[in-house]
């Protein structure tokens, strides 16, 4: 192993990166773009859902109920209609996620002491949203109901009995229930996958394609020196992007950062070794830029996106898929990221994620080293 | 490095790709300081041989040593002692001239105290002084080839392997390039060069003609021209050429007939005796004869002569 030869390869690689606007774009612009895209674009929070109302009663009481809906941040009363078809059309068109129908005898039956029912028509195309909507609707109506009960008791000078059981909720880790806090840390794993696997698989396949690899391997430089020299600049760029992304997450999206920054760097370094080795390995096998980039996308980016727990909770996947996620390095890295950012889990308690990640890093680095030979066959 | 008379020794070297035999039991000995030419058509096995000698391909059987090191077992020791220019231009097009030179100086571990001097020397040799900051991809073909040679000799290797170094380069640049090769050889560098340009082969000290993986002739250019023909060569000017070739191919005493430019080349056992016979024979067949004379064969004649007697497997016909 000659440090000078390694350095010669690394210097060349840096010059090429700096001169190639496409790779510069991927290194500098892509991380920021992905952060913005996922930070703003993917919003799992349900707020201000459009609701159409058909108030057949038109009384003081029915208006009161609707004010309760209006007051909730989850609903926006988009329009009040005066016939049933207008309501169903709005649901069909997607202008409304929910339609509320208040019966003509609403106030009358209330004054008689009830009970009275309010109809809610819910667009359940997206079952998750529908479930959440129904929950919120029940909560709003429940609140309105108990208001009436309390008023009724007061009128009769009766003692107001507090509910025997109530829930005292405390949200931990993501106190404001912001989905960006859940998503943004995981974007780091996506960025690393692209930088690591995609870029490196291209850079080595390019050498085979252009014939420069033949010239390179005719010199005394060793296979290990070529690999390390080519990967080192991407490692540095990857770490640079980790810091950039972390800063954006913390200072732009105000995602809490409670763990150790050092642990973030160490685990990111391990994940980078994983993806860089994988990228190198792919390009040794593929030897064409196109094939290499396709394989890289398929085996790193997509799993990191879908199966790492970045967007979709692993616990809710079918059991078979849950097992598959165990062989995905991204799963462990995403888990570490979320714990470091939101929970501030001490490093010592991250071993269940850190150990598998380290094993992956070691095994894949060894695999990449062994796969590359200084021969043309 | 052990002191040797021969820079390259090849014994029964073979390379098979699946069922295809690319290089078939070749034997060579190349002394130090020789410009050795490897001449043959595309696909004859030139590049495969050179790649085996540079340790880039593993021989299927046989052995070869370069600078005293076995190419199969000690490829790294071989690489320390050679400079290689592959057939396709393979420096980095997006690097500047000086950056390519620095890269290869680094890869060959040229020590920092002679680095400047070596790079200056390579630039001067390649006639690229003052062009250090040009992007390599923008250089004309001839300049690129000289730069590639410059990069391959930064570590002053005792042996150079050049695989079709002048293909796609204009004739003047080609001439300059050969001057460089001879300059290297004068300094004691052994040069192993492949080409399919017949006129270039004349610049070599010694030549091997390779055809379908086999060496079909070996010697100095003049030895080849003298010894490898099966007979003597006649230049026949006549009209019409097409008929004349057909007629002469079946004529008694004619070993071979082929069109060369606007005349015919005939191979006959004895030129002096054949001239009147051929003239008569052509006139009998109604072909107008402009003149017949004995000529010295070119390498192309030699090449045609040694390869036409062989069938597809490269074996001599019975």
Interface residues (C-beta under 8 A of the other chain):
Chain A: X2 X4 X5 X7 X8 X9 X11 X12 X15 X16 X19 X20 X210 X211 X212 X214 X215 X216 X217 X218 X219 X220 X221 X222 X374 X375 X376 X377
Chain B: X51 X54 X55 X56 X57 X58 X75 X76 X79 X80 X82 X84 X85 X86 X88 X89 X90 X91 X92 X93 X94 X95 X99 X102 X103 X104 X105 X106 X107 X108 X109
